[in-house]
């Protein structure tokens, strides 16, 4: 199961056009990784992967990073909405369902800040 969030911060008066992408993805060894990438829109940027032993630790880190970026002025992009998916590999194929921003299983939505919860 993987989750993605794509945000942008654009301020023409400061010549600022940045993106920030967060993802929670499983690793080959059964751990959970938070992958983040950032940079100027249209340019190659940086990337960092943090690996966690449990999904709960990864979710907490993901949400902490998302809150920090929100405070700095980053906002989810409308264009990214179809990319913000929950991958469902059941029923023989990869079927993705777009969500408002992202969702978590087993009541973990209570951990989400109000601005990312499904309406």
Secondary structure, 3 states (H helix, E strand, C coil): CCEEEEEEEEEHHHCEEEEEEEEEEECCCCCEEEEEEEEECCCCCEEEEEEECCHHHHHHHHHHHHHHHHHCCCEECCCCHHHCEEEECCCCCCEEEECCCCCCCCCHHHHCCHHHCCC
